């Protein structure tokens, strides 16, 4: 199941986005600008995270060649997925058109979706990279940065592997998708 989730991880977001767009267009609601802050936070985390990974997989198969423990990856093991969840949450808050139960159900389903993928990715990393990855998992939490150490903030860990401009070129579409969606939603009125 996790391989299936991984293969279609981009498509699931589009299904969610289309459903939310239709809901926003055909409901009586007012937009909540607080959601834009959360969308911005998600985009910032995504951009910063991309600066610390050598190559980013947008492929359809889970692979494990290496991992990074620099930048946001020194705080949580999956900052790109955290960024995606934050962006989705921000958009849900911005649209302000769903009941709290449906809102929580959507975020819970997305979290389950990403958690299933992460579990499989980590099994592969443990098998391929053995003690290096195991040691990393002991030091760095999967989702929430609750074990932040002085080591996490040392200068060398925060030296990016990629330049600002190269990440901007490579990730501009991924980073701008939530904002484009918010702009599209704004035309629902």
N, C-alpha and C positions, 0 to 999 in steps of 0.2 A: 504494500500500500504506500509506503514512504517513497519508493521509486516513482510510482504513479503521481503522487503529490508533487515530487520534485520536478518531474517532466512538465507538469501543467501548472506550476506555481504562478506563472505570469497570467495565464488564462483565468484562474480563479479570481484574481483581482479585477479583471475586466468584467466578469459576470457580476461581481459585487458592485462595481461602479455603475454598470448599466441599470441594475435594479435600484440602486440609490438615486440615480439620475431620474428615473421614471417616478419614483416616490416623491422626490423633491418637486418635480414639475406638476404633479397632479394632486398635491396636498396644499392645505392652507397653513403656511408656516412663515416664520420670519427667520432670517439667517442669524446665527450667533457668531459674531466676530471673534470670540475667544478661541474658537476652533482653528482660526488661522495661525495663531501663535503655536499651537501644537503641530500643525502642518509644517510650519517653518522650522521648529525644533527637529522634527523627523528628517526634513531635507538636509539640515545642517549636520546631523549625526551621520546620515548616509554619505554626504560629500566628504566629511572628515574621515570616515571609515575607509572610503575608497582610496584615500591618499596613503593608507598603510598596508594595502594588499598589492602584491605584485601583479597578479592577473585575476580577474574576476570572472567566475563562471556564470554565463547566461545559457549554458548548455542544457541538455535534457537528461544527462546521466550524472549521478553522484560520483565524484572522483576525489582522491586524497593524495596530493603530491606533497603538500607542505601546509603549514599554518603560520599565522603571525601572532605575536604577543605584544605588538607595539600599538601606540596610540590608543584609540577606543578599545582595541582588543586586549589591552592590559587591564581594562575595567570590567568588560563583559565579553563572553566568547562569541556572541552573535549580534554585534551592533547593527549590521545591515537589516536583519530581521526585526530588531527592536525599532529601527527607524521606520520600516514599513508599517509596523503596528501603530506607531505614533502618528504617522501620516493618515492612516485609515481612521484612527480615533479622532483626529482633528477634523477630518472631513465629515464624520458622523456628527460631531458636535456642531460644526458649521451649518450643515443642512437643517438640523433641528426639526426633522420631520418624522422621526420614528419614536415609538413608545420606548420607555426605558428597558422593558423586557426584550424587545427586538434588538435594541442597541447593544445591550450586554450579550445577547445571543450571538450577534454577528462578530463582535470582538472575541468572544470565547471560541467560536468556530475558527476564526483566523488564527488565534493563538494555538489551538489544537493542530491545525494544518501545519503551521511553522514548527511547532514542537515535534511533530511526527517526522518532518524532514530533518531537523537538527539531530534528533536521536539517531537516525540512520547515518547522517554525516559523521557524527562522533564515533559510532561503532567502526566505521571505515578508518577514521583517523587513528583510533586506538590500535587497530590491527596493523596499520601501515607504519605508524610513527612511534608506537610502543610507549616507553617511559617518558619521552619528551612531552608527548601530548597528555599523558596521565598526570605528570607533574604540573602542567599548565592548568588542567582541570581542577586540581586540588587548590591552586592559588586563585583562579579566576572563576567567578560564578557564571552560569549560563545566560541568565536574563537580566538580573537586577544587580547593579554594582554595590553590593553590601559588604564585600571584603576588600575594600580599597586599602592598600598599604603604601608606605612611603616609597617603596620600590616602584609602584605604579606611576608615580609622578616624577621619577628621575628624568633628567634631560635627554638622555640617549633614546629612551623609549618613545619620546615624542618628536623624533626626527622622521618625517615622512619618507616613504620609499618613492613616492611619485610627486611631481610638482603640481602646484595648484592648476596651472594651465592644462597639463596633460589630463588630469582628472576631470577638469571642466569639459574638455573636448570629449572624453570617453563616456562621461556620466551625465552629460547635460540633459539628455532625454529622460533618463531615470529620475533625475533630481527635479525636473520640471513637470513631470506627469501630475503630481498632486495639485500643483498650482494651476495647471491647464484645466484640470477637472473642476477646481473651485471656480475658475472663470466661466467654464461651461455651465456650471450650476447656477451662476449668477444670472444667466439669461433665461432661467425658468420662470422668472417673475413677469 
